[in-house]
Amino acid sequence: MNDDTMGPIRHQARTLTDHVLDQVRGWPALRVCQAECGTGRALAVGARQIVHFPSENEAEVYLTGPVVHRMREVLLRCGPVLPEPPGPWIRLRLGGDSDAELLISLISVAIKANTAAGELHRGAHACPRAMLRRLEGRPPRAAQ
């Protein structure tokens, strides 16, 4: 039973990550891939990973430094957006449908920011976990 007061009904076994991936899977600019750090799934534009799902209730989005700088105050007022890690990536907690819808909107912003003139030709920006592994001198985790 689905009525407008109850919102969308999702099978209990499905996660918000699955819901988001279902919504964006057909977008021509995106491809689903294994996360560079080896933990979880990711979305990429060309060779650049722009979204990382390190767990079923968390997402990291590469918005680029200028976009994060411009939107930082607004993003931090959003409940699911976490202030860490600092830099061009933002982290979101996925606790409900509105968080998933915010993430879908931010994926659209990330595509635009990462396909802006010259942006794709700048170096790849690994997800925060992959960067940490590199700084610690550890190799990327094997695909799971």
C-alpha positions in Angstrom: 0.0 0.0 0.0 1.4 3.4 -0.9 -0.4 6.6 -0.2 1.1 10.1 -0.4 1.2 10.5 3.3 3.5 7.6 3.8 6.0 8.5 1.2 7.8 6.0 -1.1 7.8 2.4 0.0 11.1 0.6 -0.3 11.6 -3.1 0.2 13.2 -3.5 3.7 16.3 -5.4 2.4 17.2 -2.5 0.0 19.4 0.2 1.3 19.5 3.9 0.6 22.7 3.4 -1.3 20.9 0.9 -3.6 18.1 3.4 -4.1 20.5 6.2 -5.1 22.4 3.9 -7.4 19.1 2.8 -9.0 18.2 6.5 -9.6 21.5 7.6 -11.2 22.5 4.3 -13.0 21.1 5.5 -16.3 22.7 8.9 -16.3 24.9 9.0 -19.3 27.9 10.7 -17.6 28.2 8.1 -14.8 29.4 4.6 -14.4 29.3 2.4 -11.3 32.6 1.0 -10.2 34.6 -0.4 -7.3 35.9 2.3 -5.1 39.5 3.2 -5.6 40.3 2.5 -1.9 38.8 -1.0 -2.3 36.0 -0.4 0.2 32.5 -0.1 -1.2 31.2 1.1 -4.5 31.7 4.3 -6.3 30.5 6.5 -9.2 32.9 7.9 -11.8 32.8 10.4 -14.6 35.4 9.3 -17.1 38.4 8.0 -15.0 37.5 10.3 -12.0 35.7 8.9 -9.0 33.3 11.5 -7.8 31.1 9.6 -5.4 32.2 6.9 -2.9 29.9 4.7 -0.8 32.2 3.5 2.0 29.2 1.9 3.8 25.5 1.5 3.2 24.6 4.6 5.2 27.4 7.0 4.1 28.5 8.7 0.9 31.4 10.9 0.0 31.0 13.3 -2.9 33.9 15.1 -4.7 32.5 18.5 -5.5 35.8 20.2 -6.2 37.4 22.9 -3.9 35.7 25.9 -5.5 32.3 24.4 -5.2 32.8 23.3 -1.6 34.2 26.7 -0.7 31.2 28.4 -2.3 28.6 26.1 -0.8 30.2 25.3 2.6 27.9 27.2 4.9 24.8 25.9 3.2 26.1 22.4 3.1 27.0 22.4 6.8 23.4 23.5 7.7 22.1 20.4 6.0 21.6 17.7 8.7 23.2 14.8 6.9 26.3 16.7 5.7 29.3 16.2 8.0 32.1 18.8 8.2 34.9 16.2 7.7 36.9 15.5 5.6 38.0 19.0 4.9 38.7 19.9 1.3 37.0 19.1 -2.0 35.1 16.0 -0.7 32.0 16.2 1.5 30.6 13.3 3.6 26.9 12.6 4.1 25.0 10.3 6.4 22.2 8.5 4.7 19.4 8.1 7.2 16.3 8.6 5.1 14.7 9.4 1.8 15.4 13.1 2.1 19.1 12.4 2.6 19.1 10.2 -0.5 17.4 13.0 -2.5 20.0 15.5 -1.3 22.7 13.1 -2.4 21.2 12.7 -5.9 21.1 16.5 -6.2 24.8 16.7 -5.1 25.8 14.0 -7.6 24.4 16.3 -10.3 26.4 19.2 -8.9 29.5 17.0 -8.8 29.1 16.0 -12.4 28.8 19.6 -13.5 31.8 20.7 -11.4 34.0 17.8 -12.6 33.2 18.2 -16.2 33.7 22.0 -16.3 36.3 23.2 -18.7 39.6 21.7 -17.9 38.5 20.0 -14.6 38.7 16.5 -15.9 42.3 17.1 -17.1 43.5 18.0 -13.6 44.8 15.2 -11.6 42.5 12.5 -10.2 41.3 13.1 -6.6 41.1 9.8 -4.7 38.4 9.3 -2.1 39.4 10.3 1.5 40.1 6.7 2.5 42.3 6.0 -0.5 44.3 9.2 0.2 44.7 8.2 3.8 46.0 4.7 2.8 48.5 6.4 0.4 49.7 8.8 3.2 50.2 5.8 5.5 52.1 4.0 2.8 49.6 1.2 2.5 48.4 -0.2 -0.8 44.8 0.1 -1.9 42.6 -2.7 -0.5 41.8 -5.5 -2.9 38.3 -5.3 -4.5 35.7 -7.0 -2.4 
